[in-house]
């Protein structure tokens, strides 16, 4: 099926822009009445138009109510992205039920922690996620199989009959919308509670980016990630079409983009890298693209420049946290001389820089980035102590969220990031920013990727070690590469070791897992 683009009416733009608060679920009903046959969702095996989506949302919402799930309670979804996944998510919102989308790639122990924290009595899953979900237990939640497999009751049997309406739910701007879990691969998972008001602010931002019924958004990152959801909900809110990839593949991505005349997409930096590296990239017609977005991981200036040169349409980088608290936006196609930055604070964001004592730093100096905006998490679910650690209040009592990133504003108000505060290396009393060394390593023609971490040192407290992925067909020796870098940096920045690796460990949305690299180094020497 090839999708066609109807014209984009301005009335929906005006309606959303003028509403101080609204519900995405209500907008689906409007689209179902206005364009019932227009395709809303597509995955690799099925599609659903707006009339079908609206009907299925009613079935999900009513089934949740019949199961005794109250407005404000949570359900969990642990599965690959699909039309049924998206339908359950949207139907839960119609019932005022909170959704906790969980990563299928985590360990059963980590998943159990998240389930216990969310207090979810229903788990929607699929066969592909069975390793993480583990065997069912009598004490565990009821399981519903999105794919009709034997991992739970088939979704088709669980749904309420079509044609019946659920009881209306009372939802306010502060009502919880979803719980997004961070640190699900390593460390203690924290549930980030995002409100309906926070999500509505994301929808309203879509007015600036030409969303409408003609929008076709291709999403290859998972639905449990906020990275994906910041485009998923605006696309549906404006009556567009969402194409879901269960698993990213660069060649398949380009085939879908060309065939369906994709207009919008969200990709993380490593995905841009892999797509642009395909030998046949230039053979695909990508002229339909209006906007490409990026977030979640450091996006190099060189990669941004290459995207602008080779890929039609605007390029927008969002800088912020799942926790909210403000964002910066870089319109790279408008500001090609600012590609080394993450842009200016969004219109509704108050971004400041503070020192270790919690005081704002003077203009031009570096500090930890903190932010305030309408899009802020309520807190970490049932972890008040962690919530307090994430907050900073200015002298007037205004609440900000700490990012843990170190940055500096340039003279034009663009934010330049240096590194994560926790990743900064303190060696012999000197601060070393790993991003500086990584950027320099990437200038070497044999280096494809690089990550620098601090490891324990008896002499210096910490010392930098680099992990490098070499380009195919570019032979390089670790010692020679280390010497090449050390000749170009100050004495305090020099690497103690450089290790060549086949790949860098990453999360599902492309973040390099530096903790795993540190553990990999420390374990053999412990």
N, C-alpha and C positions, 0 to 999 in steps of 0.2 A: 504494500500500500504506500503510495506517495502522497504526501500531505500538500494541500494547497493553502495559500495565504489569503483569507478574506481581508478586506480593508480594516483599518484600525479606527474605530469611532473615538471621538474625543469625549463623549459623554461619560464613559466609565472612568477615564482619567480625571475628569472634573469631579465626579462623584467621590472617588477615593481621596483625591487631594483635599476635598472640603470636609471630609469626615474626621473629626478628632479621634474617633475610635470606631472600629467595625470588626466584623467576624469574617474570616475567610470562608467558613462553612456557609454563611448566608449568601456570599457572592456566588458560590457554586449554584445555588438555587436560582439566582438571577440569570446566570448563563444558561442553565438548563431550560429556562423559559424562553430566552431570547435566541439561542442557537443550539437546540437540543441535539442535532446530529453532528455538531462540530467535535472533532476528536480532542479529548482531554488528556488521555494517558496512552502510552504505547510502550511495550517492552519487546523482548525478542520473540514472543509467541502470541501475544494478544493485544487488543486495543479496547478502549472504552470511550464512548462519547459522553457529552455533558449530561444528557438525559440519563444514561446508564450509570454515570458516576453519582449523580444526585440520588437516584433510586437505591443504589448500593450503599450509599452513606446512611440513608434512612434504615436500611436493613441492619447495618452494623450498629448504629446508635440504639435501635430498639432491642436488638439482641443483648447489648451490654446492659440496658436497663432491666431486661427480663432476667439477666444473670445476677442482678442485685448490685451492679457496679454503679456507685453514686457519682454525681458530678463532683469533681475535685479529686477523686480516686485515680490511681494509675493502673494502666495496663502496660505490658512489655511486649516488644516485637524484636525478635532476633532472627533475621533472615536476609537473604539477598534481595536487592531492589527488584521490585516487580509491580505490576498493576494491582494484584491483590494486596500487597504490602501498603501501597499508597492509598488504596481504598479504605483499608482498616484504619489507617492513620487519620484520614479525613473524616470517616464516620465517627470515630471516637471524639473528635473535636466537636462534632455536631451535638453529641450527648454531654458536652462539658467535661469529658473524661480526659485525664492527662496521659500523654503517651511517653513512654520511656523506650526509645529506640536503642538497642544494644548491639555491640559489635560482635559478629559471628566469629571473629578471629581470636577472641580472648580465651583464656583457659576456663575450664568449668568452675574452678574456685573463684576466679574473678567475676565470672557471670553470676555465680551464686551470691557474691557480695552485693552486686548491683541489684539483683532481684530482691534481696532482703531489704536493701536501703529504700527501694521504690515501693515496697510492700504491695507488689502486683499479684493479684489472684488469678490473672489470665496471662498466658504466654503464647503469642502467635509466632510460629516458627516454620521451618521447612527442613527437608532431608539434608540439604547441603550444610546446615548449621548444627547437625546432630552431635558432632564432636565437641563443640563448645557447650551445647545444652546439656549433654550427658543423659543418663538414663532417668526416666520418670520415677518419682517417689510418691508415696501416699500423702506426705506432708507438703509436697510441692504444688505449684499452681496448675490449674487445668491447662492443657495444651491444645491449641487449635492449629491444624496444618494448613498453611496458606497454599501449599502446592498439592493438597489432597493426598499426601503420602501417609505412611503409617506412623509418623512421629506424633500424631495427635488426632483429635476429631477433625474430619475434613471441614474446611471453611464453609463449603456449600451446605453441609448439614447443620452447622452451627448458626448460620444466619437466620434472622427472622424472615417470615414470608414477605415477598414483595407486595407493595401497595398499601402497607400500613405505615402510619406516621409515629415517630417517637415523641415522647413528651418533651416540650421545649425546655431547654436548659438555661439557667440564669448564669450569664458570664459577664464579668466586669474586666476592666483593663488590668487589674491586679490578679485576676484568676490565673492559676498555672496552666500553661499551654503544653509544655513538654519538659522532660528532664533529660538533658544531654550529659552523658558521663565522660569525664576526662580521665586520663591516666588509666585507661582500661587495659593497656598492654603490659605496663609495668607500674608498680606503685599502687597506692590505695585509691580505688575509684572514688571520684567526687561527683555527685549529681548536681548539675547546674540547672536550677529551676528558672525557666524563661516564661514570662507572662504573655497573655494575649495582647497586652499593650505593647510589649517589646516586639512581637511579631508584626503587629499592625504598622509599627514604625518602619519595618523592613519592606512591607507592602507599599507604603507611601513613597519610599525611596524609588520604587519602580517607575513612578511617573516620569522621572528624568531619563529613563533608559528605553523608551519607545516600546514598552510592553503593550500587548493588545491581542485580539483574536488571531492576528497574523504572526504572533510570536511562536517560534518552534525552538524549544530549549532542549539541548542535548546534555544529559547529566550522566557522567561515568564515575563519579565519586558516590559513596554509599549514602543511603537515606538516614543512617544513624548519625551522620556528621552534619554539624551546623554549616559547614562549607557548602554542602548540597542544598540544604533547606533555605538558604538565603536567596536562591533562585527558584527553587521548587514552588514555594508558596506565592511569590509575586506572579509567576507565570500563570498559575491557575486563577489567582485573584483577578487578573486582567483578561481571562478567557482564552489563554493561549494553550499550546500543546506541549506536554513534557514527554520526551523520549528517555527511557531509563535503560542503562546498560548494567547488567548484573555484575559484569567484570570488565575492567578496562583493557582494551587492546587497541594499540595505536592505529593499525591498518583498518580494523573494523570501525573505529571511530570515524575515520575519514570517509569510509564508504557510506556510513549513515548520514554524516553531515552533508555530503553531496546529494545523496538520493532524496533526502527529506527537506533540502533547502533550509538548513538550520540557520537561525538568526541570532541566538544567544547561547552561551555555554559558560560553564564554570570548570576550570582546570587548575590543578596545583602545579607548581613549577616543574616537577619531574615529569609530569604528563606533557607539558609543552615541549620539554626537552626531547622526549621520546618521539613525539609526533613530528617535530621538525627534523629529527635525525633520519626519518624514513627516506630512502632513496627516491621513492615515487611521490613525495609530498607535493611537488609542483604539478603533478598530473591531475590533481583533484580540483574541481571547480568549487571554490569556497566564497564566491562573490556574494552569496546571500547573507553572510554574517554582518550583523549590525554592531554587536558588542560581545567581546570576550572578557571574562572576569578571571581574577586570580586572587587567592588568599591562602592562609594557613601555614605558609613556609616562606623563608627568604627567597625573593625573586630577583635574580641578578640583573644589573643594568644591561649587561650584554645580551641576556636572553630577552629582556623586554624589547631591546632595539631590534633583535632578529624577528620577533613576532610582528612588530610594526612594519618591518620591511617586507616580510614574506606572506603575511596573512591579512586579508582584507577586513575592514571593520575596526571600530574603536577598541582600545584595550584599557580596562579599568582594574586597578589593584585596590582591594579593600584591606586596610590594616585594622585589626581589632582583635577582640577575644570573644570566645563563645560566652563568657561571663558578661559581655557587654561593657558598658562604662565608657562608651565613646569610640569613635573610629576616625581614621584618616582615609581619604580617597585620593588616589592618583589617577587622573585622566591622562594616561601616557601619550595618547595621540595628540593631545592639546599641549602637553608640556614635555616635549622630547628632550629638553635640556635638564629635566629633573628626574631622570630615570634612576638615579642613585638614591632617591628618596622614596617614601611611602605616601607622599602627598600632603595635603593640608587637612586640618581637622574638618570633619563634616559640619554642615551648617548648624546642626543641633547638638554638636559635641563640644565639650570643654576639656581640652587636653592640656595637662600641665606636667612639669618635670620636678621631681623632688630628690633630695639627697638621702643618705642613710639615716639621718636623724628625723626625717619627715618634714623638712623645710623646703620650700620652693627654691630652686637654684636661680642665680642671676641670669639674665638674658644672654644667650650665646654659649652657656655652659651645658654640660651633659648631666643627665639625671635619669632616675627611673620614671617611666611614662605612667601616668595615672589619668583616668578619664571619667567624665560624667556625661550622661545623655539620657533621653527618654527610654532608650533600649538598654536597660540594666537588669541583670539577674536579680531575682528576689533574694537568692542566697544559695548555698550548697545545701541540698536536701538533708535535713536531720543532722547537720554538722555545723552547729553554730560557731564552734571554735575556729573551724576552717574559714567560715564566712568572715569572721572578724579579722583574721589574718589577711584576707584579700581586700579589705576596705581601708581607705584613707579619708580623713575628713579635713577640710580646710578650716581656717580659724572661724568662719561663719557657721560651721556645722554642715556644710554641703558634702554629700557623700560621693566618693570617687571609688573606682575599682583599680587596684594595682595590677599592672601587666607583667611585671618582672623583667621588662625590656629596658635597656639603656639607650637613650637617644638624645638628640640635640636638634633644635630648630635652626634652620638657616635664616639668612636675612630676609627672605621672602615668605617665611612662615611655613616652609615645607619641613617635614620631620625626617631626619636622617637617623636610622637605627644602627647601633653598633653591635649589640649582642644581648642575649638573655642574661639577666643578672646572675642567675645560678650557673651559667656556663662560663662566666668571666673567670679567668685564671689569675690567681694572685701568686706570683713567683718572686721570692725574695723581697716582698713588700711592693712590687710593681704590678699594676693592673695590665693584663694582656687580654685583648679582645680576639677570640678565635676567628671571628668573621674577617678580621684584617688579614690573618695568615691564610685563611681559606680562599679569599679573593685573590691573593697573590699567587697561591699555588695554581689556581685555575687559569692564570695567564701563561703557564707553561704549556707548550703545544702537546705534550704527552698526557696531560691531566684532564680527565673527564669530570670527575667529582672529587671533592675533598671535605673531610671533617676533622676538626682539631678539638681535642679534649684535654682537660687538665687531669693529671694523674699524680698520686702521692710521690713526694721526693723528700728524702732525709735532709738534703742540702738546702733546698729552696722552699719547702712546704708543698708546692705544686710545680709541675713542669709540663710544658705542652708536648703532646704526641699527636702526629697527624696520621690519619687513615686515608689512603688515596686509591681511587679507581682509575686505572690507566685507560687511555683511548685504545680501541682495537687497532692493531697494526702499528702502534707507536711504542716500541720497546723502550723501557726506562729502568734504571737500577735505583733501588730505594736510597742507598747511600748517596749517590750522585744527586738525586732530586733533593734530598735533605740539605746537602751542601749548597745547591743552587738557591734554595730559599734562604738559608742562613746568611748567605752573602748579601742578601737584599733587605735584611731587617736589622733592627737594633739589637744590641747584645742581650738585652733582657727578654727579647721576643723569640730567641732562637729555639728551634725544635730540639728536644733531646732524642727523639726517635721518629722515624717515618716508616709506616707499614703499608705495603701494597696489598690490597684486598680485591676480591672479585666483585663485591657489591657492598653497599652501605645498608645497614638495617633501617627500615622505614616503617612507619605506621601506614594504615590503609589510605590515608590522605596525604602521604608523601613526606611527612616530617621525619627527619633523620633522628633516630633514637640514640642520642649520645650516651645515655646511661648504659645501654648495652655495650657500646664501644669501651666505656670506662671499665665495665665489668669484665669484658673480654681481655683487657690489658692487665687488670689487677689480679684476676683469678690465677693465671699461671705463675705469678710471682709471689702470691700470698703464702 
